[in-house]
Amino acid sequence: MNSSPMTLPQRPLRALWLGVVAVAFALSQTVAVEARGAPDTFADLAEKVSPAVVNITTSTVVEQPTGQGGPRFPEGSPFNEFFREFLERDPGQQAPQRGQALGSGFVISEDGLIVTNNHVIEGADDIEIEFFSGNRMKATLIGTDPQTDIAVLKVEATEALPFVTFGDADASRVGDWVMAMGNPLGQGFSVSAGIVSARKRSLQGAYDDYIQTDAAINRGNSGGPLFNMDGEVIGVNTAILSPNGGSIGIGFAMSSNVASRVVQQLREFGETRRGWLGVRIQDVSPDIAEAMGLPKAAGALVTDVPDGPGKEAGILANDVILKFDGADVADTRALVRQVGDTDVGKAVPVVVLRGGKEMTIEVTLGRRETAEGEGSASRPGAQVKPQQQNLMGMRLRPVTEAEGKAAGVAQGLFIEAVEPGAEAGTKGLRAGDLLTEAGQQPLSSVEDLQKRIEEAKEAGRKSLLLLVRRGTDSRFVALAVE
């Protein structure tokens, strides 16, 4: 019987090959298990960081309004009259009472600096810190930042305190394990664990950068730390999304990359000192990008340049800010963060797109805190004026001198009415607004607007960019010309 000459030598080779495949498969399974597996325990991490986590109790004097010091009953109840007469006979029953609030925090230095939420201690007359050891100490307020809901406290410790440090929140990934600690519902020191559900969340603030987590966070957890697995604080537990006030697995912690900078400024100055560019801006939407002939919807469109650093440096309305201090500008939110994180007084290069060409302008930043609180002009009242005309779904006429002065403009078109269902209405325009530019050119008459519309059509544009003034605020809106 003839046999293939390859039969005998194939057996050991085949066995060797199968062995290699088996080992590779086992290694791949091990790697997969390690990638998916949860920590065996959080106990070691909890034991390590617990001494630096604190419970916070605040109290505030609550004044009792006259006649409201006793129990409350439904309106019209005879008991209301009874207690009103009782309190009037004994005014001492109306003495101020003290309200209490509970929260959490964490120690960031051995000499007793503590981080928490601003809303935990806001308006408090007395702040008491309870440590994991059971010791209690009074705390004083160093500084607060309502913009990010961060506050820094100080206790006078007689010995070095255990403390934790901030980590890099931007290094965390969706799916990473995290651990929250705090004082939920006043139950004392408590630990919960979960994962990073999402990053870069924004709730309502200009400087929001929240980590979303499903680690249980409840009332009382506010101000407590969110740890990564190295025991670093990557977030300050701040808020929850819940229909019933309890945890449903959607919690938010202010990113350590925001909180740490705020804390540094509060430690050094007792207040925040954010950079200020001094321009009003809006996002570049796809229709605005098309109207301006931009390749993509990115950057921040300058709508107005009041007196300030930007105006002094030469930034103009209609400029599109593409880069700030060497970093790309994705949108207005990103620019606000970038400017706010830059030192006051620093000269920074700002790259803008103007008339289709890029140019770099150096701006020396002011301080936002001192620039805020500018008064706003009242809205001009409607007056009977000539040259009314309907255009682009709006009834328009030239502004009067008084209207222009109130809004801080020399000329423009006054919107007397917006037709029901018109695109102008869906884009937010309303009666009383002023149109000051169309196609990045000033408007002084309805005929000017008609001319801009025709020019846009001739250029093959589907929309026309309008600069809208409301009070002292300006924004761009793109309306279809077809």
Secondary structure, DSSP 4 states (H G I P E B T S, - for coil): ----TTHHHHHHHHHHHHHHHHHHHHHHHHHHHHHHPPPS-SHHHHHHHGGGEEEEEEEEEEPPPTT-SS----TT-HHHHHHHHHHHH-GGGG--EEEEEEEEEEE-STT-EEEEEHHHHTT-SEEEEEETTS-EEE-EEEEEETTTTEEEEE---SSPPP---B--GGG--TT-EEEEEE-GGG--SEEEEEEEEEEEE--S-TT--EEEE-S---TT-TT-EEE-TTS-EEEEEEEE--SSSS-SS-EEEEEHHHHHHHHHHHHHHSS---EE---EEEE--HHHHHHHT-SSS-SEEEEE--TTHHHHHT--TT-EEEEETTEE--SHHHHHHHHHTSPTT-EEEEEEEETTEEEEEEEE-EEHHHH-----PPPPPP---S--EEETTEEEEEPPHHHHHHHT-S--EEEEEE-TT-HHHHTT--TT-EEEEETTEE-SSHHHHHHHHHHHHHTT-SEEEEEEEETTEEEEEEEE--
